[in-house]
Amino acid sequence: MKKVSEIKYWLLCLVAFTIGAYIFINGMTYAIVLYAIAWVIEGDFKRKIRAFAANKFALLFSGFYLLYVVGLAYSNIDKGLFNLQIKFGMLVLPFLLVSEGHIEVKKQKQLMYAFIAGCVVNGLTCLIWAIWKYNTQGVYEFEYMAFSFVHPSYFSMYIDLALLFIYYLFTNPGAGLTKAGKIGLVVSIFFLEFILVLLQSKMGMIVSAVVLITLLIKYAQKQGYAKPLYILVGLVAVYFLTYHFVIDGSSRAINSANNVVQAKTIDPSTVESNGARTLAWKGALQVIKGSPIIGVGTGNADTALVTQYLKDGYTGIAREHLNAHNQYLQTTVMLGIIGFLALLACLGLAFVKCIKERRFIYGAFIFIIAINFLAEAMLESQAGTVFYGFFNSLLMFNFVI
């Protein structure tokens, strides 16, 4: 069984890599399935089930998913089942990973490298594809949705976690970085910052700026101020050079924000990012008022929101079938205040634990997730649910950092 355990671990590395490298989204699903099969073959079910039953956070994380199962009872079955399928990682990953226990530092390092490498591969693939399109077809696709294979907000969130891992690898003595490893990580920092600018996610850039500044300050406190200052200057240079030589005209993010600030009213037919998001929030709040306690059900959110959008005259977002573009609102639409409180418990109680145990990396991860939930309903797609389910469980149960 020792060989099975080793295979299980390398499958975890493959899951981490394929989450970062979103172009291998199907490979991610297969990797999780293979890991689950290895988990079953390994046996020792009594210990594993006891580990799950004895861990209140494992029960909390998986229990949140079970609320969506309950919400199936009063909603469209087909749509509800599809929603449960998307969120399945939030149930199974805590159950599987809690039994792994603490992972040694060497293996933590390899898992981090796998995810960082996945993000770099994803960025390189997006960049190469954009260059090929420009050179062969004259089509400019170096920004936002046209550039990224996954929604820019999600990719920006992945990059933020990669930066946290890079910081940990540099500051943890047990990581045992070689000179080549250090060079590779520094290059990765600048490359991922370059990709971040191209992604043009407003929330992504705000959160990433907070993360980078925080990490540089903490690194300076440990290692002195010279190296962080060089990195900061380099990052600022990458930022402005990218805008000057790559971005086509003015920033999409800045223009989009300016349009909302300058507009006295929002066009009800708009599908522009900021305006559409504001209208979606208004519509979601109206739906919540109609069913505040238990929500409209796991499979009824789309129908309820579109109906409300049309009632309010928001024809653009109704045509696009936009969700609430806020995970807290989206969960409350589906599951009511009960679901909202459960989501807050998953984030809030985990964050309190991080403060008590001084687990900076996990606490920063929760912060990244919680802030991004304000602008996107990230648990409504596999790119969000697997990312959250996997790394939330890994950082809570297995890394303890």
C-alpha positions as CSV (number, residue, x, y, z in Angstrom):
1,M,0.0,0.0,0.0
2,K,3.0,2.3,0.3
3,K,3.2,2.4,-3.5
4,V,-0.5,3.3,-3.7
5,S,0.1,6.2,-1.2
6,E,3.0,7.5,-3.3
7,I,0.8,7.3,-6.5
8,K,-1.9,9.1,-4.6
9,Y,0.5,11.9,-3.7
10,W,1.7,12.4,-7.3
11,L,-1.9,12.5,-8.4
12,L,-2.4,15.4,-6.0
13,C,0.5,17.1,-7.7
14,L,-1.2,16.5,-11.0
15,V,-4.5,18.0,-9.7
16,A,-2.6,21.1,-8.4
17,F,-0.9,21.5,-11.8
18,T,-4.1,21.1,-13.9
19,I,-6.0,23.6,-11.8
20,G,-3.4,26.2,-12.5
21,A,-3.1,25.2,-16.1
22,Y,-6.8,25.6,-16.9
23,I,-6.2,24.5,-20.5
24,F,-6.1,21.0,-19.0
25,I,-9.5,21.3,-17.4
26,N,-10.5,17.8,-18.5
27,G,-7.2,16.4,-17.2
28,M,-8.1,18.0,-13.8
29,T,-11.3,16.0,-13.6
30,Y,-9.5,12.7,-14.5
31,A,-6.7,13.4,-12.0
32,I,-9.3,13.9,-9.2
33,V,-11.1,10.7,-10.2
34,L,-7.8,8.7,-10.3
35,Y,-6.9,10.1,-6.9
36,A,-10.3,9.1,-5.5
37,I,-9.8,5.6,-7.0
38,A,-6.3,5.3,-5.4
39,W,-7.8,6.6,-2.1
40,V,-10.3,3.7,-2.2
41,I,-7.7,1.1,-3.2
42,E,-5.5,2.2,-0.3
43,G,-8.3,1.1,2.1
44,D,-8.1,1.8,5.8
45,F,-11.6,3.2,5.7
46,K,-12.3,3.1,9.4
47,R,-9.5,5.5,10.1
48,K,-10.4,7.8,7.2
49,I,-14.1,8.0,8.1
50,R,-13.2,8.7,11.8
51,A,-10.8,11.4,10.6
52,F,-13.6,13.0,8.7
53,A,-16.2,12.6,11.4
54,A,-13.9,14.0,14.1
55,N,-13.0,17.2,12.1
56,K,-15.5,19.9,12.5
57,F,-14.2,21.9,9.6
58,A,-14.4,18.9,7.3
59,L,-18.0,18.5,8.4
60,L,-18.6,22.2,7.9
61,F,-17.1,22.4,4.4
62,S,-19.0,19.2,3.1
63,G,-22.1,20.2,5.0
64,F,-22.3,23.5,3.1
65,Y,-22.6,21.4,-0.1
66,L,-25.4,19.3,1.5
67,L,-27.5,22.5,1.8
68,Y,-27.5,22.6,-2.0
69,V,-28.7,19.0,-2.0
70,V,-31.6,20.0,0.3
71,G,-32.3,23.0,-2.0
72,L,-32.9,20.4,-4.8
73,A,-36.2,19.4,-3.0
74,Y,-37.9,22.7,-4.0
75,S,-36.4,23.5,-7.4
76,N,-36.0,22.4,-11.0
77,I,-34.4,18.9,-10.7
78,D,-32.4,19.0,-14.0
79,K,-30.8,22.4,-13.4
80,G,-30.4,21.6,-9.7
81,L,-28.5,18.3,-10.5
82,F,-26.3,20.2,-12.9
83,N,-25.5,22.7,-10.2
84,L,-24.7,19.9,-7.7
85,Q,-22.4,18.3,-10.3
86,I,-20.4,21.6,-10.7
87,K,-20.1,21.9,-6.9
88,F,-19.3,18.3,-6.3
89,G,-15.6,19.0,-5.5
90,M,-16.8,21.0,-2.5
91,L,-18.2,17.8,-1.0
92,V,-15.7,15.2,-2.0
93,L,-12.4,17.0,-1.6
94,P,-12.7,17.8,2.1
95,F,-13.8,14.2,2.7
96,L,-10.8,12.8,0.8
97,L,-8.1,15.2,2.0
98,V,-8.8,15.3,5.7
99,S,-7.6,11.7,6.0
100,E,-4.2,12.6,4.5
101,G,-3.1,14.4,7.6
102,H,-0.1,16.7,7.7
103,I,2.0,16.6,4.5
104,E,5.7,17.0,5.1
105,V,7.4,20.2,4.0
106,K,9.3,18.6,1.0
107,K,6.0,17.4,-0.5
108,Q,4.3,20.7,0.3
109,K,7.0,22.3,-1.8
110,Q,6.4,20.0,-4.7
111,L,2.7,20.6,-4.6
112,M,3.3,24.3,-4.6
113,Y,5.7,24.1,-7.5
114,A,3.1,22.0,-9.4
115,F,0.5,24.8,-9.1
116,I,2.9,27.6,-9.9
117,A,4.1,25.7,-12.9
118,G,0.5,25.2,-14.0
119,C,-0.2,29.0,-13.8
120,V,2.9,29.7,-15.8
121,V,2.0,27.2,-18.4
122,N,-1.5,28.6,-18.6
123,G,-0.1,32.1,-19.0
124,L,2.4,31.0,-21.7
125,T,-0.3,29.2,-23.6
126,C,-2.6,32.3,-23.6
127,L,0.3,34.5,-24.7
128,I,1.4,32.2,-27.5
129,W,-2.1,31.8,-28.8
130,A,-2.7,35.6,-28.8
131,I,0.6,36.1,-30.6
132,W,-0.3,33.5,-33.2
133,K,-3.7,35.1,-33.8
134,Y,-2.1,38.5,-34.2
135,N,0.6,37.3,-36.6
136,T,-1.6,35.1,-38.7
137,Q,-5.0,36.8,-38.7
138,G,-4.2,40.3,-37.5
139,V,-6.6,39.8,-34.6
140,Y,-5.7,41.6,-31.3
141,E,-6.5,39.3,-28.4
142,F,-4.1,40.4,-25.7
143,E,-6.6,41.6,-23.1
144,Y,-9.3,40.3,-20.8
145,M,-11.7,37.6,-22.0
146,A,-10.2,37.4,-25.4
147,F,-6.8,36.6,-23.9
148,S,-7.6,34.1,-21.2
149,F,-9.0,30.6,-21.5
150,V,-10.6,30.9,-18.1
151,H,-12.4,34.0,-16.8
152,P,-9.8,36.7,-16.0
153,S,-11.1,37.0,-12.4
154,Y,-10.4,33.3,-11.8
155,F,-7.0,33.3,-13.4
156,S,-6.1,36.4,-11.4
157,M,-7.1,34.6,-8.2
158,Y,-4.9,31.6,-9.2
159,I,-2.0,34.0,-9.7
160,D,-2.6,35.4,-6.2
161,L,-2.3,32.0,-4.6
162,A,0.8,31.3,-6.7
163,L,2.4,34.4,-5.3
164,L,1.6,33.3,-1.8
165,F,3.3,29.9,-2.5
166,I,6.3,31.7,-4.0
167,Y,6.6,33.8,-0.8
168,Y,6.4,30.7,1.4
169,L,9.1,28.9,-0.6
170,F,11.4,31.9,-0.3
171,T,10.9,32.4,3.5
172,N,10.5,28.8,4.8
173,P,14.0,27.3,5.6
174,G,12.6,23.8,5.1
175,A,11.9,24.5,1.4
176,G,15.6,24.0,0.6
177,L,15.6,26.2,-2.6
178,T,18.5,25.8,-5.0
179,K,19.9,28.8,-6.9
180,A,18.1,27.6,-10.1
181,G,14.9,27.3,-8.1
182,K,15.2,30.8,-6.8
183,I,15.8,32.2,-10.3
184,G,12.8,30.3,-11.6
185,L,10.6,31.7,-8.9
186,V,11.7,35.3,-9.4
187,V,11.1,34.9,-13.2
188,S,7.7,33.5,-12.4
189,I,6.8,36.5,-10.3
190,F,7.5,38.9,-13.1
191,F,5.9,36.8,-15.7
192,L,2.7,36.3,-13.7
193,E,2.5,40.0,-13.0
194,F,2.8,40.6,-16.8
195,I,-0.1,38.1,-17.3
196,L,-2.1,39.8,-14.5
197,V,-1.9,43.1,-16.3
198,L,-3.1,41.5,-19.6
199,L,-6.0,39.9,-17.8
200,Q,-7.4,43.4,-17.0
201,S,-9.6,42.1,-14.1
202,K,-10.4,45.1,-12.0
203,M,-10.9,43.1,-8.8
204,G,-8.0,40.9,-9.7
205,M,-5.6,43.8,-9.9
206,I,-6.9,45.3,-6.7
207,V,-6.5,42.1,-4.7
208,S,-3.2,41.3,-6.3
209,A,-1.8,44.7,-5.4
210,V,-2.8,44.2,-1.8
211,V,-1.3,40.7,-1.8
212,L,2.0,41.8,-3.4
213,I,2.5,44.8,-1.1
214,T,1.7,42.7,2.0
215,L,4.2,39.9,0.9
216,L,6.9,42.4,0.1
217,I,6.5,44.1,3.5
218,K,6.6,40.7,5.3
219,Y,9.6,39.6,3.2
220,A,11.4,42.9,4.0
221,Q,10.8,42.3,7.7
222,K,12.5,39.0,7.5
223,Q,15.2,39.5,4.9
224,G,15.9,43.2,4.8
225,Y,14.6,45.9,2.4
226,A,17.0,45.7,-0.5
227,K,15.6,42.6,-2.3
228,P,11.9,43.6,-1.9
229,L,12.7,47.1,-3.2
230,Y,14.3,45.6,-6.3
231,I,11.3,43.4,-6.9
232,L,8.9,46.3,-6.3
233,V,10.7,48.4,-8.8
234,G,10.7,45.5,-11.3
235,L,7.0,44.9,-10.9
236,V,6.2,48.6,-11.4
237,A,8.3,48.5,-14.5
238,V,6.5,45.4,-15.8
239,Y,3.2,47.1,-15.1
240,F,3.9,50.3,-17.0
241,L,5.9,48.7,-19.8
242,T,3.0,46.3,-20.4
243,Y,0.5,49.2,-20.7
244,H,2.8,51.1,-23.0
245,F,3.8,48.4,-25.4
246,V,1.1,45.7,-25.2
247,I,-2.2,47.0,-24.1
248,D,-4.2,48.4,-27.1
249,G,-5.0,52.0,-26.2
250,S,-6.2,52.9,-22.7
251,S,-6.8,50.3,-20.1
252,R,-10.1,48.4,-20.5
253,A,-10.4,48.2,-16.7
254,I,-9.8,52.0,-16.2
255,N,-12.1,52.9,-19.1
256,S,-14.8,50.6,-17.8
257,A,-14.6,52.1,-14.3
258,N,-14.6,55.6,-15.6
259,N,-17.7,55.0,-17.7
260,V,-19.6,54.0,-14.6
261,V,-18.3,56.9,-12.6
262,Q,-19.2,59.4,-15.3
263,A,-22.6,58.0,-16.1
264,K,-25.4,59.5,-14.2
265,T,-27.6,56.5,-14.7
266,I,-27.0,52.9,-15.8
267,D,-28.5,51.9,-19.1
268,P,-30.9,49.1,-18.3
269,S,-29.9,47.3,-21.5
270,T,-26.2,47.3,-20.7
271,V,-24.0,44.2,-20.6
272,E,-20.9,46.2,-19.8
273,S,-19.0,44.7,-16.8
274,N,-19.5,47.3,-14.1
275,G,-23.0,48.4,-15.1
276,A,-24.2,44.8,-15.6
277,R,-22.8,43.8,-12.3
278,T,-24.7,46.6,-10.5
279,L,-28.0,45.7,-12.2
280,A,-27.5,42.0,-11.3
281,W,-26.9,42.9,-7.6
282,K,-30.1,44.9,-7.6
283,G,-32.1,42.1,-9.2
284,A,-30.6,39.5,-6.8
285,L,-31.6,41.6,-3.8
286,Q,-35.2,41.7,-5.1
287,V,-35.3,37.9,-5.5
288,I,-33.9,37.5,-2.0
289,K,-36.7,39.7,-0.6
290,G,-39.2,37.3,-2.1
291,S,-37.8,34.2,-0.4
292,P,-35.3,35.3,2.3
293,I,-35.1,32.2,4.6
294,I,-34.6,29.2,2.3
295,G,-34.1,30.9,-1.1
296,V,-35.6,29.8,-4.4
297,G,-33.8,26.4,-4.5
298,T,-30.6,25.0,-6.0
299,G,-32.0,24.8,-9.6
300,N,-34.2,27.9,-9.7
301,A,-31.7,30.7,-9.4
302,D,-31.3,31.4,-13.1
303,T,-35.1,31.4,-13.8
304,A,-35.8,33.6,-10.8
305,L,-33.1,36.1,-11.6
306,V,-33.9,36.4,-15.3
307,T,-37.6,36.9,-14.4
308,Q,-36.7,39.7,-12.0
309,Y,-34.3,41.3,-14.5
310,L,-37.1,41.4,-17.1
311,K,-39.5,42.8,-14.5
312,D,-37.1,45.5,-13.7
313,G,-36.3,46.2,-17.4
314,Y,-32.7,44.9,-17.3
315,T,-33.0,43.4,-20.8
316,G,-29.2,43.1,-21.4
317,I,-28.4,40.9,-18.4
318,A,-31.6,39.0,-18.8
319,R,-30.6,38.1,-22.4
320,E,-27.2,37.0,-21.2
321,H,-28.7,35.0,-18.2
322,L,-26.2,36.6,-15.9
323,N,-25.9,35.2,-12.3
324,A,-25.8,37.6,-9.3
325,H,-22.1,38.3,-9.9
326,N,-21.6,38.0,-6.2
327,Q,-21.2,34.7,-4.5
328,Y,-22.8,35.9,-1.2
329,L,-25.9,37.1,-3.1
330,Q,-26.0,34.1,-5.4
331,T,-25.9,31.6,-2.5
332,T,-28.6,33.6,-0.7
333,V,-30.8,33.6,-3.8
334,M,-30.5,29.8,-3.9
335,L,-30.5,28.9,-0.2
336,G,-31.7,32.0,1.6
337,I,-30.2,33.4,4.8
338,I,-29.4,29.8,5.9
339,G,-27.1,29.3,3.0
340,F,-25.6,32.8,3.4
341,L,-24.7,32.1,7.0
342,A,-23.2,28.7,6.1
343,L,-21.0,30.3,3.5
344,L,-19.9,33.0,6.0
345,A,-19.2,30.2,8.6
346,C,-16.9,28.4,6.1
347,L,-14.9,31.5,5.5
348,G,-15.2,33.3,8.8
349,L,-14.5,30.3,11.2
350,A,-11.5,29.2,9.0
351,F,-10.1,32.8,9.1
352,V,-10.5,32.9,12.9
353,K,-8.6,29.6,13.1
354,C,-5.8,31.2,11.0
355,I,-5.5,34.1,13.3
356,K,-5.4,32.0,16.4
357,E,-2.8,29.6,15.0
358,R,-0.9,32.3,13.0
359,R,-1.4,30.6,9.7
360,F,-0.6,33.4,7.4
361,I,-0.7,31.6,4.0
362,Y,-4.1,30.0,4.7
363,G,-5.5,33.3,6.1
364,A,-4.3,35.2,3.0
365,F,-6.0,32.5,0.8
366,I,-9.3,33.0,2.7
367,F,-8.9,36.8,2.2
368,I,-8.4,36.4,-1.5
369,I,-11.4,34.1,-1.8
370,A,-13.7,36.3,0.4
371,I,-12.9,39.5,-1.6
372,N,-13.2,37.9,-5.0
373,F,-16.6,36.5,-3.9
374,L,-17.8,40.1,-3.7
375,A,-17.5,40.6,-7.5
376,E,-18.0,37.1,-8.9
377,A,-20.2,34.1,-8.2
378,M,-17.2,31.9,-8.3
379,L,-18.8,28.8,-6.9
380,E,-21.1,28.6,-10.0
381,S,-18.4,27.1,-12.2
382,Q,-16.0,24.2,-11.9
383,A,-13.0,26.6,-12.2
384,G,-14.1,28.1,-8.9
385,T,-15.5,25.1,-7.0
386,V,-12.5,22.8,-7.6
387,F,-10.0,25.6,-6.9
388,Y,-11.7,26.5,-3.6
389,G,-12.5,22.9,-2.6
390,F,-9.0,21.6,-3.3
391,F,-6.8,24.4,-1.9
392,N,-9.1,25.2,1.0
393,S,-9.0,21.6,2.2
394,L,-5.2,21.3,1.4
395,L,-4.4,24.4,3.4
396,M,-6.7,23.6,6.3
397,F,-5.9,19.9,6.8
398,N,-2.6,19.1,5.1
399,F,-0.3,22.1,4.9
400,V,-1.0,23.9,8.2
401,I,0.8,27.1,7.1
